Amino acid sequence: MYPDSFEGFAVTDTKNWSTVSKIEYKPKPFGEYDVDILIHACGICGSDVHTVSGGWGQPDLPIIAGHEVIGEAVRVGDKVTTVKKGQRVGVGAQIWSCLKCDACKANLENYCPHMVDTYNSNYPDGSKSWGGYSSHIRAHEYFVFPIPDSLKTEEVAPMLCAGTTTYAPLVDNGCGPGKKVGVVGIGGLGHFAIMFAKALGAEVCAFSRSSKKAEDAKKLGASEFVATREDSEWPSEHRRKFDLIICSSSSVENFDLDGYLGCLRVKGKFVFVGRPEDPLEMKLPALSQSAISFSSTHLGNRQQILSMMKLAADKGLKAWTECLPISEENIKLALERARSHDVRFRFVLTDYDKKFGSRD
């Protein structure tokens, strides 16, 4: 018989934010546009750490994190047209929007004022959303994406959040041949930004605090590398050289924003895709001197996620991952290592059948 409740590994105390225990929960009522996915793998995102630790505010406990989900569609609603039962599919960091407001009608559902995050959020009827450290996930078909056959499950999972978070601002801001793009930070987000910018045809320069990741940056597609702590002249050496800078930094401690803004050409664009817990100070003259635009973006829309995966399939792109069989111990390990940036560059939880059974 098909289950009316699912299982997952939940955090129940932000003081013990890396400790999880298996719980049973009821998902939102199944609707005619819903898809149930039997999960095979789920990436661990920096957002998971910020959320379960209370860094972004007190979460709605208990909380099951995870929003880089790959699995098999095992139940589809009567009005679902984009997904077939048995198909390999993915879900990212957004699981629902109204699809009626001005933002949604403009294909900007990732900015819908009524959007529901994949976990730690609530639907309009009050039902809670539960993430991918679970046996299953229930999602609206608009936020369920068929996965190209050539992409391996563990290598595509992180694209559903980290990938689209960097891909969307690249394409929105004209990344392509003839453009020079800077990427600040080489980690879970930044390694995607380098790969995608290169694949889109831009010349890429990677910025990092030290030279430890110089070789990785070149393997990812950067033609130039800057270690900002080791080269005090970097702001003047790169003044007005870039059309676009994507910043994936998760910390603003000793962050030289003015230095980066000075590296932008007139009317250049600086986009912050990381979400540090601390505030960032900005001086307006740094923007006005070159008519620079500063922005921060959130995820990508459906069309961008689908085109991102097509690009990855066409170019043979994949996340750099470390896979761990899902368990209480490995979730704890991965969350703690992710917080200390001890991963190259994304963790992916796998082997779900060993903890949840076949779930047929």
Secondary structure, 3 states (H helix, E strand, C coil): CCCCCEEEEEECCHHHCCCEEEEEECCCCCCCCEEEEEEEEEEECHHHHHHHCCCCCCCCCCECCCCCEEEEEEEECCCCCCCCCCCEEEECCEEECCCCCHHHHCCCHHHCCCCEECCCCECCCCCECCCCCECEEEEEHHHCEECCCCCCHHHHHHHHCHHHHHHHHHHHCCCCCCCEEEEECCCCCHHHHHHHHHHCCCEEEEEECCCCCHHHHHHHCCCEEEECCCCCCHHHHCCCCEEEEEECCCCCCCCCHHHHHHCEEEEEEEEECCCCCCCCCCCHHHHHCCCCEEEECCCCCHHHHHHHHHHHHHHCCCCCEEEEECCHHHHHHHHHHHHCCCCCCEEEEECCHHHHCCCC
